[in-house]
Amino acid sequence: ELQLLESGGGLVQPGGSLRLSCTASGFPFSSYGMAWVRQAPGKGLEFVSIITNTGGTTYYTDSVKGRFTISRDNSKNTLFLQMNSLRAEDSAVYYCARRGRTKAEKWFDPWGQGTLVTVSS
Amino acid sequence: QSVLTQPPSVSGAPGQRVTISCAGSSSNIGAGYDVHWYRHLPGTAPKLLIYRNINRPSGVPDRFSASKSGTSAALAITGLQAEDEADYYCQSYDSSLSGSPYVFGTGTKVTVL
């Protein structure tokens, strides 16, 4: 069964840091690009970051560039999101999602259940 | 800020047909990039409903169909059921130099009356 399980969310003060993890199972993790997508309270889905299967290429939405870093450990089937200099507007449920096997397959399936990040003093 | 625009809400009685529009631009849908659709109940994992404009993953009922034309796309739900109440999002790829390469729609809440 395909499964993605996020962890690492929590309450952090503005300016603080968190590291999210996403552990994958049920598919060859090292063959797929992986992404983080978030949903702020009362808002829609927002793309955050993506990393290719080898980790060689990454993309970020403008609002997190220079503050967030996506990475992966293919030996442990795990995706990470290091979040620094957190702001109140980063508060959201963070989902990890698998992109298609090839660059042409630009959809996300499956998704994890999400982990809640709250940035507040 | 989403670059794909959807109506905030649509509603219908059980058994009826509803459609959700997704309006893009020449840098995303109009550039030929595919549109994908997801169903999401807050607090749960979003689920892929349609990929590559018209294709349903296995297990998605044929009550769900989609289309794409020009700079827009649409999702249709026929034979509306109570379990269809959820938020629906379109998603595409954007070739603009600024912003995210992957873009989601603003989301549409479907209510079954």
Interface residues (C-beta under 8 A of the other chain):
Chain A: L4 A35 V37 Q39 G44 L45 E46 F47 I50 Y59 T61 D62 V93 Y95 A97 E105 K106 W107 F108 D109 P110 W111 G112 Q113 G114
Chain B: S2 Y33 D34 H36 Y38 H40 P42 G43 T44 A45 P46 K47 L48 Y51 R52 P57 D87 Y89 Q91 S92 Y93 S98 G99 S100 P101 Y102 V103 F104 G105 T106 G107
